[in-house]
Amino acid sequence: MPTCSAGIAAEPRISSRVPWFKVYLAWPRLRSGDPEAYARTIITHANTDWWRRKPWREISTDALPDRPMVTDIAGDLARRDAVVRALAVLTPRERAVLVLRYFYDLQEVDIAAELGCALGTVKSTAARAKAKLKADVNLEREVSRT
């Protein structure tokens, strides 16, 4: 893949026909000069124009988004890490049952249909998984500390 002088991939801009069309139109006057330098300049400018037109800037709106103020990011990250470590101890089926039940708020019947197993299997799997999580002393200590 060709690269620009900055080492970034030039393909999206090169595949665009505008820079090449400009070189084509200027070709009669470029024969005596350096057509390669002109082509590189045109492609570089097309690349710069493309980056400037990208919608990466903030867009002002009248209404502010409803986001709670996060005061303790470290505590939230520690709590999340403790939960992820506790869930890693569970089997994949136990994790799936708990996530579908408590994160997606599905009923046990819907979880059974989603996982393709019996309703009793979902109930027993959820009970086993909750028992494992209750037995995890580190999780209880981490959650009660934050």
Backbone torsions as a table, in degrees:
resi	resn	phi	psi	omega
1	MET	NA	130.5	179.0
2	PRO	-67.2	150.5	178.5
3	THR	-125.1	154.0	175.5
4	CYS	-80.5	178.2	-178.3
5	SER	-63.3	-26.1	179.8
6	ALA	-81.2	-2.7	178.2
7	GLY	86.7	3.0	179.1
8	ILE	-87.9	156.5	-177.6
9	ALA	-64.2	131.2	-177.1
10	ALA	-98.9	-3.4	-173.3
11	GLU	-56.1	-47.8	-178.0
12	PRO	-58.2	-36.9	179.5
13	ARG	-80.0	-34.6	180.0
14	ILE	-68.4	-38.9	-178.9
15	SER	-68.0	-19.8	175.3
16	SER	-69.8	141.3	-173.9
17	ARG	-85.8	-14.7	-175.0
18	VAL	-61.1	-49.5	-180.0
19	PRO	-60.2	-40.3	-178.1
20	TRP	-70.1	-33.7	177.6
21	PHE	-65.6	-39.1	178.0
22	LYS	-64.7	-39.5	177.2
23	VAL	-65.0	-41.3	180.0
24	TYR	-61.2	-44.0	-179.3
25	LEU	-66.9	-33.4	-177.8
26	ALA	-89.0	-1.3	-173.6
27	TRP	-56.7	-42.4	-179.0
28	PRO	-57.7	-38.8	180.0
29	ARG	-84.7	-9.7	-179.4
30	LEU	-91.7	-13.0	-176.7
31	ARG	-55.9	-38.9	-177.8
32	SER	-83.2	-21.9	-178.5
33	GLY	-93.5	-144.2	-179.2
34	ASP	-113.9	93.4	-176.2
35	PRO	-65.1	-30.5	179.3
36	GLU	-64.7	-43.0	179.5
37	ALA	-63.7	-40.4	178.6
38	TYR	-63.9	-43.5	-179.9
39	ALA	-63.5	-42.5	176.9
40	ARG	-61.1	-41.2	179.2
41	THR	-64.0	-44.3	179.8
42	ILE	-62.0	-43.5	-179.3
43	ILE	-67.1	-40.0	177.8
44	THR	-62.9	-43.3	178.9
45	HIS	-66.5	-37.2	177.0
46	ALA	-64.3	-38.7	177.2
47	ASN	-63.6	-45.4	178.8
48	THR	-62.1	-43.7	178.4
49	ASP	-61.6	-40.9	179.8
50	TRP	-61.3	-44.8	179.3
51	TRP	-65.8	-36.4	-179.4
52	ARG	-70.3	-29.9	-179.4
53	ARG	-82.7	-11.8	-179.1
54	LYS	-62.5	140.1	-178.9
55	PRO	-83.7	58.0	-179.1
56	TRP	-94.1	-11.3	-179.1
57	ARG	-76.8	161.1	177.3
58	GLU	-69.9	145.5	178.7
59	ILE	-112.1	123.8	-178.7
60	SER	-75.4	139.4	175.4
61	THR	-133.7	162.3	179.1
62	ASP	-74.9	-35.2	-176.7
63	ALA	-100.3	137.2	175.8
64	LEU	-84.1	145.3	178.3
65	PRO	-69.3	147.6	178.8
66	ASP	-83.1	96.4	177.7
67	ARG	-129.5	131.3	179.2
68	PRO	-71.3	150.0	176.1
69	MET	-72.2	123.2	177.8
70	VAL	-91.7	114.7	-177.0
71	THR	-96.2	-37.6	-175.8
72	ASP	-122.0	86.0	-178.8
73	ILE	-68.7	-38.1	-178.9
74	ALA	-62.4	-41.2	178.7
75	GLY	-65.1	-41.0	178.0
76	ASP	-63.5	-41.5	179.2
77	LEU	-66.8	-39.2	178.8
78	ALA	-64.8	-42.3	179.2
79	ARG	-64.6	-42.8	179.6
80	ARG	-63.8	-42.0	179.5
81	ASP	-63.0	-40.7	179.1
82	ALA	-64.3	-41.3	179.3
83	VAL	-66.7	-42.3	179.3
84	VAL	-63.0	-42.3	178.2
85	ARG	-64.7	-38.1	179.0
86	ALA	-67.9	-40.5	179.1
87	LEU	-68.1	-26.4	179.7
88	ALA	-67.5	-22.5	178.8
89	VAL	-74.1	-27.2	-178.1
90	LEU	-73.8	158.3	174.6
91	THR	-74.3	162.1	179.1
92	PRO	-57.2	-38.6	179.9
93	ARG	-67.6	-41.6	178.8
94	GLU	-62.9	-43.2	177.2
95	ARG	-60.6	-45.3	-178.5
96	ALA	-61.4	-43.0	-179.5
97	VAL	-63.4	-46.0	-178.6
98	LEU	-66.8	-39.8	-180.0
99	VAL	-67.0	-43.6	179.3
100	LEU	-66.5	-34.7	-177.5
101	ARG	-76.6	-48.1	-170.5
102	TYR	-101.8	-25.8	178.6
103	PHE	-89.8	-47.1	-179.9
104	TYR	-91.7	-6.1	175.2
105	ASP	57.2	42.5	177.1
106	LEU	-88.0	152.0	174.3
107	GLN	-76.6	161.1	-177.5
108	GLU	-61.4	-34.5	178.6
109	VAL	-64.7	-41.8	179.3
110	ASP	-67.9	-35.9	178.3
111	ILE	-65.7	-42.4	178.6
112	ALA	-60.5	-42.2	178.4
113	ALA	-66.2	-39.6	-179.2
114	GLU	-65.8	-42.2	-176.9
115	LEU	-88.8	-10.3	179.2
116	GLY	70.9	41.1	179.0
117	CYS	-135.5	176.9	-177.6
118	ALA	-76.9	157.6	179.0
119	LEU	-62.1	-39.6	178.4
120	GLY	-63.2	-35.9	177.9
121	THR	-64.3	-41.0	178.7
122	VAL	-63.6	-44.5	-178.7
123	LYS	-63.4	-46.4	-178.7
124	SER	-68.8	-37.0	178.7
125	THR	-65.3	-42.5	178.4
126	ALA	-64.2	-41.3	179.6
127	ALA	-64.3	-44.0	178.1
128	ARG	-62.1	-43.9	-178.3
129	ALA	-65.4	-43.5	178.3
130	LYS	-64.0	-36.7	177.6
131	ALA	-64.6	-40.9	176.9
132	LYS	-62.5	-42.3	-179.3
133	LEU	-68.2	-37.7	178.2
134	LYS	-66.9	-30.5	180.0
135	ALA	-77.7	-14.0	-178.8
136	ASP	-76.1	104.4	-177.1
137	VAL	-67.6	-38.2	-179.2
138	ASN	-63.2	-40.2	179.4
139	LEU	-65.2	-44.0	179.8
140	GLU	-62.8	-42.2	179.8
141	ARG	-65.3	-42.3	-178.7
142	GLU	-67.1	-42.9	-178.8
143	VAL	-68.8	-39.6	-179.4
144	SER	-72.7	-26.0	179.8
145	ARG	-74.2	-32.4	-176.1
146	THR	-94.4	NA	NA
